[in-house]
Amino acid sequence: MMATLKIKLVKSLIGRKDDQIATALSLGLKRIGAETIQPDNAATRGKIFKIKHLIQVVEEK
């Protein structure tokens, strides 16, 4: 079984750079409080690093 990450958007995307907005949308996060479950891999970790100041991450197994 592959490890997963639960990602929640906790800060607004208003006024953010276009690449940060695009990254959040690529993770499926459109509005504050939105949650998504993503696989724990290098691509997902890179996206998380780019918007780490806007999200909250919980590791799931």
C-alpha positions as CSV (number, residue, x, y, z in Angstrom):
1,M,0.0,0.0,0.0
2,M,1.4,3.4,-1.0
3,A,1.6,6.2,1.5
4,T,-0.6,9.2,0.8
5,L,-0.7,12.9,1.9
6,K,-3.8,14.8,3.0
7,I,-3.5,18.4,1.9
8,K,-5.7,21.3,3.1
9,L,-5.7,24.8,1.8
10,V,-5.7,27.1,4.9
11,K,-4.8,30.5,3.3
12,S,-6.4,32.4,0.4
13,L,-5.0,32.3,-3.2
14,I,-6.0,36.0,-3.7
15,G,-3.0,38.1,-4.5
16,R,-0.7,35.1,-4.9
17,K,1.7,34.7,-7.8
18,D,0.3,32.9,-10.9
19,D,2.6,29.9,-10.5
20,Q,1.4,29.4,-6.9
21,I,-2.2,29.6,-7.9
22,A,-1.6,27.1,-10.7
23,T,0.2,24.7,-8.3
24,A,-2.7,24.8,-5.8
25,L,-5.2,24.2,-8.6
26,S,-3.1,21.3,-9.9
27,L,-3.4,19.7,-6.4
28,G,-7.2,20.2,-6.6
29,L,-7.3,23.1,-4.1
30,K,-9.7,25.8,-5.2
31,R,-10.9,27.5,-2.0
32,I,-10.0,27.8,1.7
33,G,-10.8,24.6,3.5
34,A,-10.6,22.4,0.4
35,E,-8.9,19.1,1.0
36,T,-7.4,16.5,-1.3
37,I,-5.5,13.2,-0.9
38,Q,-2.4,12.9,-3.1
39,P,0.2,10.1,-3.5
40,D,3.4,10.7,-1.5
41,N,6.0,11.0,-4.3
42,A,8.6,13.5,-5.5
43,A,6.2,15.4,-7.8
44,T,3.7,16.0,-5.0
45,R,6.4,16.9,-2.5
46,G,7.7,19.5,-5.0
47,K,4.3,21.1,-5.3
48,I,3.9,21.1,-1.5
49,F,7.2,22.9,-1.1
50,K,6.2,25.6,-3.6
51,I,3.0,26.5,-1.6
52,K,4.0,25.3,1.9
53,H,3.0,28.7,3.4
54,L,-0.6,28.3,2.1
55,I,-1.4,24.7,3.1
56,Q,-1.4,22.1,5.9
57,V,-0.2,18.6,5.2
58,V,-1.0,15.4,7.1
59,E,0.7,12.1,6.3
60,E,-1.6,9.1,6.0
61,K,-0.8,5.4,5.6
